[in-house]
Amino acid sequence: MPLDYYEDEDDKDAGAKGARKDFDCPECNANNPLEDALKDGQEVLCNYCGCEFLVKAMDNGRFKFKEL
């Protein structure tokens, strides 16, 4: 059974609780892990299809991705 969220003992005190450290590519649906949590205005690259996206934070805490 796949896990939706994995919490490492070392990450418990680092950053905001529930910060997203991955994203699913809107083009190819591949999951892309990140070193740092997603932020508004950040540019991310899909490691599988090569598309670049601009991250926009929504009021409800979710993220939108606009292709560059």
Order of alpha helices (4+ residues) and beta strands (2+ residues): beta-beta-beta-beta-beta
